[in-house]
Amino acid sequence: MPPYNLITLLGPTATGKTTVATHLARAIGGEIISADSRQIYRGMDIGTGKDIAEYSIDGQLIPYHLIDIVKAGYKYNVYEYQRDFLKAFADISQRGKMPILCGGTGLYIEAILKGYRLIQVPDDLEFRKQFEGKTLAELTAILSTYKLLHNTTDVDTVKRAVRAIEIAEYYCSHPEIESDYPQINSLIIGLSIDRDERRNRITQRLKTRLDEGMVDEVRRLLNSGIAPDDLIYYGLEYKYLTLHLTGQLTYQEMFTQLEMEIHRFAKRQMTWFRGMERRGLTIHWIDAMLPLTEKVDAIRQLIHS
């Protein structure tokens, strides 16, 4: 329990997380670690809402991490995020600063707070050959001879059982993987907002981003050689603007469908956060409509309570 070694600030899109996080960081001597699955990509700025200008307050730059770390078109994953987070977390902590995890990608956040073991085990086709023709029961028995690393869903099909054995064998031959996950004790803050206000903010923000040149941003990405399917993979703004720019949607169709999808996305975010609470994580919810100074003060009181 306290003292905390991480502050986590989460919430659905359009609740003003970055603003709160940067002002909190200035107040307590912290640095931001982004928990946004798309802000990691270079050149994807307006559509992901990086708002880099917000990391400067009265001329003071608030350090941030895991933004603009890979090129657009790459398919970054949660394993890579956990790896990169742990490097940033160790660096910030060793310098005596407070890491502040800020974002809305629930899977990334939960992987950190729960310490999920996410090792990227390569495929080994030669190793798999020895299990050809074996039944699911036989494979389950083989898997049971290894240290328990997986849940029962790993053996619901022959293919999954073979992959589970492959992973278990990889662990046995790579003992360095068994290094301890760092002890993380995080104060988790959630920004809550009325549904209607959230919808209004989403719509206004979408209009603002389009006025700021979001269509041109996606056009530049396409002109740089990124395949349309690779941008569509990122979803939301990049999906619908790509469909518009490739002639599959009119501008109005793009706007209407994108607006609706962002509303659905925000709802899914809240569903994930509520699920995190059911899975044992305590989230202290703060009204996103409070004045900025009151939100920062409320978080500081929770830190020291």
N, C-alpha and C positions, 0 to 999 in steps of 0.2 A: 504494500500500500504506500501512500505518500512517503517520501518525496517522489514525484513523477519524474521520469526521464524522457517523456514525450508528451506533447500536447497534440491531440487530433481534432481537427475542425472539419466537420462534414455537413452535408445538407444537399437538397436537390438543386438543380440548376437555377440560376437567377436569384439566389438568396444573398449574394454579396459576400461570399466566403473570402475572396482574396483581400478585399478591403479590411475586413476584420482581422485576418491573419497577419497582414503587414503591420497594422497599427499595434496589434498585440506583440509582434516580434520586436518592434521598436521599444515598447514599454518594458519588456522583460529580458531583452538581449537574446532574441531568438533568430533562427534562420528557417526559411520555408523549404519544405520538401513537397513538391507537387504530387498529388494523387489523382491526376487526370490522365486517362489513357490516350488522349490525343495531343495534349500539349507537349508531349515529348518530341513531336515531329517538327523539324525545321521547315519554315515556309508555310505552315498551316497556323496562321496567326489570328486572323479575324474570326474565322469559323470556329476556332477552339476557345476564343475569349481569353487569350493570354494576358491581355491588359498589362503589358510589361511596365507601362508608365506608373502603375499603382505600386510598383516596388520601389519607388522613390518618394519619400515623404520629407518635405521641407529641405530638399537637397541631400537628404541622407538615403543612400542606397540600402535597401533591405536585401541581404543575400538570399538567393533562391537556388534550388537544385532540381534536377530531373525535368527541365524544360529545354527544348531544342537540343536533344542529345542524339537523335538519329534522323536520317534523311527521310523525307516523305516517300511513300511507296513501300517502305519496309513494314513487315508485320511483326511488331513488337508483342511480347506475351507476358503473362503474369509471372512466370519464372524469372525472366530477365528483369522485371520490375522489382521483385523481391531482392534479387542480387544487387541491383543498383541502389535500392533504398538502403540496404544494410551498409554499403560503402559510405553513402552520404551521412547516415545516422552516426556511424563510428567517427567520421571526420569531424562532424559538428560537435559531438559530445566530447571528444578529446580536446577540443579547443575551448571547452567550458561554456559553450553556448547551448541554448535550449532548442532542440529540433521541434518544428511545428509541421505536422503532416496535414496538408490542406487539399481537399478536393471532393469530388463526387463519385468517383469510381469505386463502388462498394466492394467489388471483388479484390481490387488492389489493397484497399484499406484493411479488409478482413484478413487477407493473407499475411499482412504485417502484424496485426494485433493478435491474431491467433497463432502466429508462428508456424503456419503450414509448411511442411517440408516439400519443397518444390524443386526436385533435382531433375535436370534435363538429361535423361538417360537416352543415349543414341540407340537406334535400331541395330540389331545384330541378327541378320538373316541366317548366318551360318549356325549360330547357337540354336535358333528355332527349329532347325531341321531335325534335331534329335527327338522332337516331340510330335512329329508327324504321325498321324494314325492313333494317337492316344485319346482316350475318352476324357470327358470333363471330370469324372470321378478320379481318374488316375492323375490328372493334372492337379486337381485340388489336393490330393495326397502329397504330391511332390512339393507343392507350394507350402504345405503345412510343416515341412522339414526346415524351412527357413525361419529366421526371426520374423515375428509378425510385423509387417510393415503396411499392410493394406486392409481395407474393409472387405466385406463379403461381396460387394458388387464387382470385385476384381475377378470373381470366378463364376459369373453368371453365363458366360459363353466360353467356348474353347479358345477363341482368339484372345479374349481378355485374360484368360488364365495363363496362356503362354506368355503374354506381355508382362503379366505380374511376376512370373518366374524369372523372366529376363531382367526385370528391374531388381528383383531380390538378389539375383546372382551378381548384378553390377555393384550393388551395395557391398556384398561380401568381398569383392575383389578391389574395392576402392574404399578402404577404411577411413580415409580422410574425410569422407562425406559425413561421418558421424560426429563431426565437430558440433559443439553446442550452439544452439540458436541463442542470441543474446537475450537477457532478461529485459523485457520491455514492460514498463508500468505506465500506461498512458491515461491521462485524463481525456475523456472523449466528450467533445462539445458538438451538439447538433443545432443548426439554425433552422427553426421552423417558421412557416409562413402560411397564411390563409390561402386556401386553394384559389379563390378568385383573384387575390392579389398576385399570386404566383403566375397565373395565366396572363394577367395584364402585363406583368414584367416581361414574360417570355415573348409576348407579341411585340411589345415596344422595343425590346432588345433586338429582335430579329429585323425589324424595320431599320433600326439604327445601324446594324452591321451591314445590311444591304446598301444603305446610303454611304457607308464608309468604304465600300469597294469590295465586298465579299465575292461578288461575281467575278471581278477581275482577278482576285486572288486564286480562285479555282481555275480560271482560264490560264493564268501563268503556270500553274502546276501541270495542267494538261499540255501546254506548249513546251514545258521542260522535258517532256518525254515520258511522264508517268501515265501508265495505261488507265483508261477510264474505269475499268473493273477494279483497279487497285484503289482508286479514290472512292468508288462506291462502297468498297469494303469497310471504310471508316464510318459509314453511316451518317445519319442526320444531315447537316449542312453540305458535307462533301458528296453525299449520295445524291441529294435532290438537285443541287446546283450542277453536278456533272450530268444528270439526266436532262436538265434544261439546256446545258451548253452543247450536248450531243443531239439535240433536236427531239428528244423523247417527251419533253414536257414544255408547255408554254410557261411564260414567266408567272402568270397568275396560278396555273396549276402547281407549279413548283412552290410558290409561296404558301398556298392553301395546304398542300400535303405536308410540307416541311413544318409549318406551324403546328399542325395536328400531331405530327410525329414527336416534336419536342415536348408537347404536353404529355403524351404517353410516356416518353422517356422519363420525365420528372416524376410521374406516378410510379414507374418501375423503380426509380431510385429510392423513393420512400418505402416501397415494399421491401427492398433489400435491407434498408436501415432498420426497419421494424423486425426483420428476420434476424439481424445481428443481435438485437436485444433479446429475442427469444433464445438465441444460441449463447447467451450468457454475458454479453457485453453491456455495460451500463453507459447509456448516452444521456448527458445532461442537456436538455433542450432549452434553447434561448430564443425568444421572439426576435425574428430577423427585422421586424419593424421598429425595434427600439433604436434610439439614437446611438451612433457609433460609440461614443464615450461610455455609455451605459453598458453596451455589450462587452467592451473590453474590460471595464471594471468588474462586471459580473464574472467573467472568466478568471480574472486575477484573484477574485475572492474564492472561487472554487479551487484554484491552485493551492491557496494557502489555508483553506479550511481543514 
